[in-house]
Amino acid sequence: MSELHRQVQEYLTIRRAMGFKMERHEKLLRQFADYLATHDAATLTIEHALAWASSPNSADPRWWAARLSVVRGFAVHLHALDPAHQVPPHGLMPHGSRRTVPYPYTDREIAALVRAAGELSFPLRAATYQT
């Protein structure tokens, strides 16, 4: 077991002791430690974190941002133990959100909805939906 793999286990143990499940984190951090081992990296750098997080190339940028977020938490832990480890800054890999665009109903559409709700078969439900 490499030193980074041992530190991943230590980090997970501490976080779990604080009540976090860390199931997905464990899988991702082990993959990240494997990545660092294959690149003969003894310290966590922003470049390595970005290269690992942004793979595979075909993945959604939100997945990349999630992977980087997991690494960032681990990096903070490592940096506290040894300042040689770098912490990727927030916003390094923006992912944006896919929030639905709101639809503003017109007064006519609202009136039609209230009328349609009043035609429901159960009177209490009709009154509730109209309200």
Residue, then its C-alpha position, 0 to 999 in steps of 0.5 A: m500500500s502506497e503512502l497516499h493510499r494509507q492517507v486516503q484510508e486515514y482521511l476516510t476513517i476520520r470523516r466516517a468518525m464524524g458521521f459521513k458515509m463516504e461510500r462514493h468518496e472512497k471509490l473515487l479517492r482510491q481511483f485518484a490514489d491509483y492515478l497518482a501512483t501510476h504517475d509516480a506522484a508523491t504529492l497532490t498537485i492541482e495539475h494532477a487533480l485536474a487531469w484526473a478529475s477531467s477524465p474521461n473526456s466524454a463525461d459531463p462537466r458536472w461529473w468532472a466538478a464532482r470528482l474535483s470536489v471529492v479530491r479538494g476535500f482530501a487535498v485540504h486534509l493532506h495540506a494540513l499535514d504537509p503544505a507541499h500538497q496543493v489544494p485546488p481552488h473552488g471554481l476551477m472547474p465550473h459546472g453550471s446548473r441545469r435549472t429549468v427556466p421558469y414559465p410566467y403564466t399570463d392572467r388568462e392562463i391562470a384564470a383557465l387553470v382555476r376554472a379547470a380545477g373547479e371542474l374536478s370530480f371531488p368538491l374538496r379537491a376542486a376547492t383545494y386546487q382552486t385555492 
